[in-house]
Amino acid sequence: MKTKDVAAQYGLKQERFEAYLRSSSYKAQIKDGLLAMAIDDRADVNAIVEDYKRFEDDLAAKAARKAQEKAIKKAALASMLITSGFNFDGYTITKYSGYISGDDAISVSRGMAIFGSSTDVKDKLMESLVVIRRRALAELKEAAYALGCNAVIGVDFDYLTLDPQTAGLNGRTIYQPYVFGVTANGNAVVIVKDE
């Protein structure tokens, strides 16, 4: 029986059903032709379809669990408290999980003057610092979440600047960009609201 007929009869998506058959224990019972795929006439089509439906249900359940876990994580990261101090008013620290960090870097063009116009490196740097600080903080929160924490104390930033190099290549001068990096450091903790 052709898989397209089975799919139509049982209301299945043909491509997904065929992909399942190719990777399942039923692959010995199919004939994968150039124009169509068919299931051996001696095979129990109802059993194959039931197994496929269970497989699809399992995939849907896993996807739902993953989406739920992602939503929980997103909410936890959004509500995570961060301070440069070492406590939070109205909260008690119940667990210290240790030092964590988050990093990011960006390169900024040297701002070579071409035909009288130039790139303002200072403005590009300031715009870039906002972006990389936020990314470093996001990574810091991820590290705290991975440790089962809901807050970070003692947060500070370290900055790294790599001066641009000028390199010669085949008689030409290549101007490398500025590279700026930032590391957000802190201590991951678990806090509980005071009653």
N, C-alpha and C positions, 0 to 999 in steps of 0.2 A: 504494500500500500504506500502511495506517495506521501511524503511528510506534509506537503501542502494540503492534501485532502484531510489528513489527520488534524492539522492545525485548524482548518476551516470547520471540521465537524465538531471539535471540542472548544472552539473559540480561543485558540492559542496564537501567540505571535510566532509566525513561522521561523523567522531568523533566530530567535532566542531558543526555540524548541530544537532546531537543527544544531545549534551550537552546543546545547546540552547533550544531545545524542552523541556528538563527536567526542565529547570529553567524559562521557559516563561509561558505566559497565555495559551499556547496550551497544557500544560502537561495533561489536562483532556481529550485531544483528541488523546493521544498516548497510545499504549500498549507496555510496556517495558518487553519483554519476555526474557527468559534465553539465547536464541540463537540469537534473532533479535528483533529490535524495529520496530513497525509499526504505521502508522497514520490511524486513523479511516476513513473508506471509505466515510463517509458523510462530512468530513472536506474539506475545500477549500485549496487544496495543493498549488495552485498558490499564494494565499494570504499569506500562511505560508512562502513560499519561498521568496516572496517579503519582508515580515517583517524581515526574517532572513538576507537577503542581506542588508537591511537598518541598522540592528543591527551591522553587520560586517563592513559596511562603517563608522558607528559612532565610533566603536572601532579603526578602522584604522586612522580616523581623530584625535581621542584623543591621540593615540600613536604618530602621527606626531607632534601634538602640544607639547606633552611632550618632544619629542626629540629636537624640536626647542628651547623650554625653557631651556633644559639642555645645548644645544650648546651656547645659549646666556649667561647663567650663567657661563659656563666654560670660555668663552672669557672675561667676566667681571672680573672674579677672576684672570685670567692670566694677565690682564692689570692693576689690582689694584696696586696703589703705596703705599709703606710702608716706613716710615722713623722713626728714633729715635729722629729726630728734631721735630720742631713744625710748619714747613711750607715747601713748595716745590717751588724752584726757577721756575719762569715762570707760576705759578698757583696762583689763589686766592681761599681761602677757603670761600665757600658760606653758609655752614651749618655745625654746630657741632651737632652730634647725641649722643654723650656721651661715657662713658667708656665701653670698651669691653675687653674680654679676651678669650684666647684659651688655653687648657690644654692637657697634655699627660703625661704618666708615663710608666716606663718599669722596669722590675726586672732583676737583674744580679746575676748569681750564685756566691757564695762566693769564688769559686776557690780553693776548697779543694785539697790538694795534694794526688794523688792516684798513688802508685807505682813510686814515684819519679817525676811525672809530675804534673804540676799545671796549672790552668787557670789564665791568666793575667787579673785581674779584671780591672786594669787601662785601658788597651786597649779596653776591652769590654765596659767599661763605656764611653770612648771617642766616639766609634762607635755609641753607643746607644744615646748619647746626640745629635749627628747630626740628627738622625732619629726623636727623640721626639721633638726637636726644630722645625723641618720642619712641623711636624704634628700639633704642637701648632700654628704655623703661619698660616697653612691652615685653622684651626678652627677659628682663629682670622679673617681671610678674609671672611669666611662664615658668621660670626657674623656681620661684616660690611656690607656685601651684603644684609643680612636679614633686615638691617636698611635702605637700599636704598642708601648706601654710596659707593664711589669709591676710597677711600683712608683711610689710618690709620696713625695718627701722634703720636709722643711721645712713640714709641714702646720700651718696655724693657722686660727683662726676669727675673722671679723669679724662684729659684731652691729649691727643697725640697729633702732631703735625709732622708730615714728611715733606721736607722742602723739595721742590721739583728739580729734576735733573735735566740737563741739556745733553743730548746724545748726538753724535755724528753718525750718519748712515749714508754710505755711498756719496760722500761729498756734500750731503744735505744736513742741516741742523734740525733735530727733532726736539721740540719743547714738550717735556712730560708735564702732566698736570700736578697741582697741589693735591695731597691726600690728607684728609682730616678724619680722625677717628675719635670716638667717645666711648667710654666705659662707664656704665652706671653700676655702682657697688652698694651693697647693703647686707643686712642680716635678715634672713627669713624667720618669721615668728608666727605663732598662733595666738590670736587675741580673742578674749571673751568680753562682751559688754557687761559692765558692772550693773548690779541690780539696785 
